[in-house]
Amino acid sequence: MIATFPARLIEAITRYRAQIASPREHLSLLRWQIAEGHALDRRDTFPGHVTTSAFVLSPDHARILLIDHVVIGRWLQPGGHWEDAATLHESAAREAVEETGVQGLRLHPWHRGGDLPFAIDSHDVPGKPARGEPDHIHHDLQYLFIADPASALVAQIEEVHAAAWKPVDELAAIAPTAFARLRGISPP
């Protein structure tokens, strides 16, 4: 039997806080929304909802796959709103494939085949008045993947201006917590 989204999310957050999070990562708003029973798998849940993203690394960890995001207007890791999947990391993988066309994506050995997030970043995003959407929070569960940087990429033009392999050091400005954590991991 597959666990419900709330059960999977609670398990992932509990394990993350116990095993990975720094003492300064309280995830207070996310934990409050969980306790209040908010439907965090729905993009119309406010003040925030779950997104998933993928840090796609080259096998030697020297490069990372990034997208030039149309709406945000800067280079980021691929990701997006939660879409139903058997695991949280499968949602992140689906976003990476949809936005970049990357082939041969595989979950990084750091995860040991599990669904423990590598990092969780709750951040402000602008609303979309045309949709009646206020400014809100994305609780982004971030996962590591490996892929061959020699494979062809095809950017999803509706959401992405471009997809490209960049030096991994560019992650420092995009996701400092994940970048610092990544520095302690050896390539598989």
C-alpha positions in Angstrom: 0.0 0.0 0.0 1.4 3.4 -1.0 1.3 6.0 1.8 -0.7 9.2 1.3 1.1 12.4 0.4 0.7 13.8 3.9 2.2 10.7 5.4 5.1 10.7 3.0 5.7 14.3 3.6 5.7 14.0 7.4 8.1 11.0 7.2 10.5 13.0 4.9 10.4 16.1 7.1 10.8 14.2 10.3 13.8 12.2 9.0 15.3 15.3 7.4 15.2 17.3 10.7 16.6 14.3 12.7 19.4 13.3 10.2 20.3 16.2 7.9 19.1 19.6 8.9 21.4 22.1 10.6 20.4 23.4 14.0 19.2 26.6 12.2 16.8 24.8 9.9 13.5 24.8 11.9 11.1 24.6 8.9 8.6 26.3 11.2 6.0 27.4 8.6 6.1 24.0 6.9 5.7 22.2 10.1 2.9 24.5 11.2 1.0 23.9 7.9 1.4 20.2 8.3 0.1 20.3 11.9 -2.9 22.4 10.6 -3.7 19.8 8.0 -3.1 22.1 5.0 -3.3 20.4 1.6 0.4 21.0 0.8 0.2 19.0 -2.4 -2.1 21.6 -4.0 -0.7 24.7 -5.6 -3.7 26.7 -4.4 -2.8 26.2 -0.7 -1.6 29.3 1.0 0.5 30.6 2.6 2.6 27.9 1.0 2.7 24.5 -0.7 5.3 21.8 -1.7 7.5 22.0 -4.7 10.3 19.5 -5.6 13.5 20.2 -7.4 16.5 18.3 -8.8 20.2 19.0 -8.4 21.4 17.0 -11.5 25.2 16.5 -11.2 27.7 15.1 -13.7 29.2 11.8 -12.4 32.3 13.6 -11.3 30.3 16.4 -9.5 32.1 19.1 -11.5 29.0 20.3 -13.4 25.4 20.8 -12.6 22.4 21.0 -14.9 20.6 24.4 -14.6 17.7 26.1 -16.3 17.2 29.8 -17.3 13.7 30.1 -15.8 11.2 32.2 -17.9 9.2 33.7 -15.0 11.9 34.1 -12.4 14.5 35.4 -15.0 17.6 33.6 -13.6 19.4 30.3 -13.7 18.1 27.7 -11.2 17.9 24.0 -10.7 15.0 22.3 -12.5 11.9 21.9 -10.4 8.2 22.7 -10.0 5.0 22.2 -8.2 4.4 18.7 -6.7 2.8 16.4 -9.2 1.5 13.0 -8.0 4.2 10.4 -7.9 5.0 7.3 -5.8 7.9 9.2 -4.1 8.8 12.8 -3.5 12.1 12.4 -5.5 10.2 11.0 -8.5 8.3 14.3 -8.7 11.7 16.1 -8.7 13.0 13.8 -11.4 9.9 14.3 -13.6 10.4 18.1 -13.4 14.1 17.8 -14.4 13.2 15.6 -17.4 10.3 17.8 -18.5 12.2 21.1 -18.3 15.5 19.9 -19.7 15.0 16.7 -21.7 17.9 15.1 -19.7 18.2 11.4 -20.3 19.5 8.6 -18.1 18.7 10.4 -14.8 19.3 8.4 -11.7 18.9 9.1 -8.0 22.3 9.9 -6.4 23.7 7.2 -4.1 23.6 9.7 -1.3 19.9 9.0 -0.9 20.5 5.2 -0.5 17.4 4.6 -2.7 15.2 6.5 -0.1 13.1 9.6 -0.2 15.1 11.7 2.3 15.5 15.2 0.9 19.1 16.5 0.4 17.9 20.0 1.3 14.6 21.8 2.0 14.3 25.4 1.1 11.2 27.4 2.0 11.3 30.6 0.0 9.0 33.5 -1.0 7.7 33.6 -4.6 5.6 36.3 -6.3 1.9 35.7 -6.8 0.1 35.8 -10.1 -2.7 38.3 -9.9 -4.3 37.0 -13.1 -4.9 33.7 -11.4 -5.9 35.3 -8.1 -2.7 34.0 -6.6 -1.1 36.0 -3.7 2.6 36.1 -2.9 3.3 32.9 -1.1 5.9 30.3 0.0 7.3 27.3 -1.9 8.5 24.5 0.4 11.0 23.0 -2.0 12.2 19.5 -1.3 15.5 19.1 -3.1 17.0 15.8 -4.4 20.3 14.9 -5.9 20.6 13.1 -9.2 23.3 12.0 -11.6 23.2 12.2 -15.4 25.7 12.2 -18.3 26.4 15.8 -19.4 27.1 14.5 -22.9 23.5 13.7 -23.6 21.4 16.2 -25.6 19.2 18.7 -23.7 15.8 20.1 -24.9 14.5 23.0 -22.9 10.8 23.2 -22.3 10.2 26.6 -24.0 7.0 27.4 -22.0 8.9 27.6 -18.7 12.6 27.6 -19.6 14.7 29.8 -21.9 17.6 27.4 -21.9 19.0 24.3 -20.1 22.8 23.9 -19.8 25.5 22.2 -17.8 27.3 24.8 -15.7 30.3 24.6 -13.3 29.0 23.3 -9.9 30.3 26.4 -8.1 27.4 28.3 -9.7 25.2 26.5 -7.2 26.7 28.6 -4.4 24.6 31.6 -5.4 21.5 29.7 -6.2 21.2 27.3 -3.3 23.9 28.0 -0.7 22.7 25.4 1.9 22.7 22.6 -0.8 26.0 23.8 -2.2 27.7 23.7 1.3 26.2 20.2 1.9 27.3 19.0 -1.5 31.0 20.0 -0.8 31.1 17.1 1.8 30.0 14.4 -0.7 32.4 12.5 -2.9 31.4 11.5 -6.4 30.1 7.9 -6.6 
